[in-house]
Amino acid sequence: TYPDNELPTLRCADLQLPAGSKIGLYGPSGTGKTTLVDLLLRHFDPQEGVLEVDGIDLKTLDLQAWRRCVAVVAQDIVLFHASLRDNICYAQPGASDEQVADAVRQAQLQTWVDSLPQGLDTRISERGMNISGGQRQRIALARALLLRPVLVILDEATSAVDQAAEAAMMSVIDDRFGLCTRLVISHRDAPLAEVDWLLTVE
């Protein structure tokens, strides 16, 4: 329950996500899908109930260490007034040039990077106001590709790209993170087409 709302956002939510599986999460806006993501990242802790990973209460884990185990590819990502390279390496500042180049290529950013006046050293504006939604989502994917997560959360991760780009992005995610637990949240059918489990939030 959020402080400004007396009614619970999530209630009677009891589920187990099998490790290594691809889980789809579907439901109308306002039903609690993003709240579940916030709980998994410990932006909030539940007033009742518990979230566990491998039987361990999330609240007992080091917060920063846990967040480094979770890759989020979201519709809206945090971007800074810094170089494109720094924004891609935000969660993995020690990434090598080769690793960054590989992430850029797999996230289908190379053509755009080549068109920029200073390539990866080009500065982008605060919150990425000078780039498109699709470019922001590909930056989020490049960030994820630099991590070694145990959980990958795709929150409307392909909403700003066309169908061909969406299919290519999902293929990269399944190939690179095939052994990770993947939580796919989408209003569109295509990203949910090949999930192992489809959960509906009402």
N, C-alpha and C positions, 0 to 999 in steps of 0.2 A: 504494500500500500504506500503510495506516495504521500508526502506530508500535506499537500494541498488537496487531497482527494480522500474522502472517507471510505470509498468503495475499493476493495482489493483489485489490482490489475491482473494478478495471477492467483488462481485459487484451484485447489484439487489438482495441481500439476504433479504427477507422479510418473516418472519415466526413467528408463535406463538406456543410454546411448552406447551400443556395442562398439568397442574400440576398433578402429580401422574401417568403420562403415560410413556410408554416405547417406546422410539423413536430410530429407526435405522438410521444411517447415512452412506451412501455408495458413493463411487466415486473413480476414479483413483488417484494414488499418485500425489501430487502437485496441487490438485484442491482447497485446502483450508480447509480441515477437521480439521487438527491440528491447523490451524490458528483460527478457531472458538473456539476451546478449550482454546487457549491462550487468546482470547478476553473474554471468560466467566470467566477465572481466573484473568483477568485484568493484564496479563503480558504485554499487549498492550492495548491502547484505540483506537477506530476507529477514523479516521480523519473526517468521515462523518457518520451520522446515530447515533443510540443509542441502547444500550442493557438494557433491563429492567427486573426486577424480581418483579412480583406482582405489576406492574405499577410504580416501583421505579427505577430510573436511577442508574445503578451499580456504576457510578462514584461518587454518593453522599453517598455511604455506606462506613463504615470503612473497609479498605482493609483486615486487618487480620481477622476481625469478619466475613466478607463475605467468605473468603477462608476456615474458619472453618466450613462453611455450605456446602462445596463442597467436596465430596470424589472422588478421582481420582484413578482408577486402570488402569495403563498404561503399554505399552510394555517395556518402559524404565523408571525406577523410580530412584529417588535420594536416594542413600544409603551412609552411613558414616562408617568410621573406628571406630566402636563401637560395643557393644554387640548386638546380635540379638534382645534381649528384647528392647533395646533402639531404634533400628531401627523400630521395630513394633510400639512402643509407640511414635514415632516421632511427630505425630499430636495430640496425647492425652497423654501427659507425666504423668498425674495423674491417669491413668488406674490402676485398682487393679490387683493383681495376678490372681484372678478368671476371670476377664474380659479378660486378656491377654490369659489365658489358653483356654477360650471359643473361642476366635478369632483364635488361633493357630489350634484348632481342626476343626473349620468350614472351615478354609482355606486349610485344608488337609496338614498341615505342621508337624503334630505330629510325624509321623514315622521318618521324617528327623531330627527333633529336638531331638528325643530319640537317634539317632545315633551319635549326636555331642558329643565331649568329655566333654563339659561343658553345654550342653543343651542350654537353652535360654541365658546363660551368655557367650557363645562362641562368640568371636569377629570375625566380618567379615571385609573384606578388603574394602578400599575406592572404591565406585561405585559398590561394590559387585562382583569384578572381579573373586573371588574364588568360586562363586556359579553359578548355571545354570540359564538360562532365565526363566524356569518354576518356580524355587524357588523364583526368584525376583518377578514374577507376583503374586505368592501366598503371599509373604510378603506385596505387595501392597494391596491385598484383605484383609489380616489381619488388616492392618492399617485402611482401610475403615470400617471394622466391628466394630472398636472401636469408631467410630464417630456417631453422630446423624445428618446426612446431610439432606438437602432439595433437593440437586441435586447430582446424582451419574454419573460420566463420566467414561465410559469403553472404553479406546482408545487402540484397538487391545489387549484387556486385556487377551485373552486366546491364543495368537498366538504361544506361546512356550510350550504348553501342548498338550497331545493327545486328541482324541475325547471324550473318557470316562471322563477324567479330566475336559475337557471343559464343558461338559454337567453338571457335578457335580458342577463346579464353578458357572455356570449360574443359576442353581437351588438354590444355596445358596443366590446369589444376589437377585433373584426374591423373595425368601422367606423373607430375612432380610430387603430388601429395597422396598417391594411391594407397599408402600404408597409414596415413593419418586419418583421424576421425574428421569428417567434413560435415558441417552444418550449413545447409543451403536454404536461405530465406529468400523467397521470390513471389511476386504476384504473377509472374509469367510462367507459362507451362514448360518452355524449352529447358531451363536450368533444372527443373524437377523431373525431367523425363526418365533419367536412369538412376534414380536414387534407390537405395536398398530399403529404406523405410520412409513413408510419407506421413508426417504428423500434421494434424489440423488443429489450430487454436480457435476456439469459439468464444 
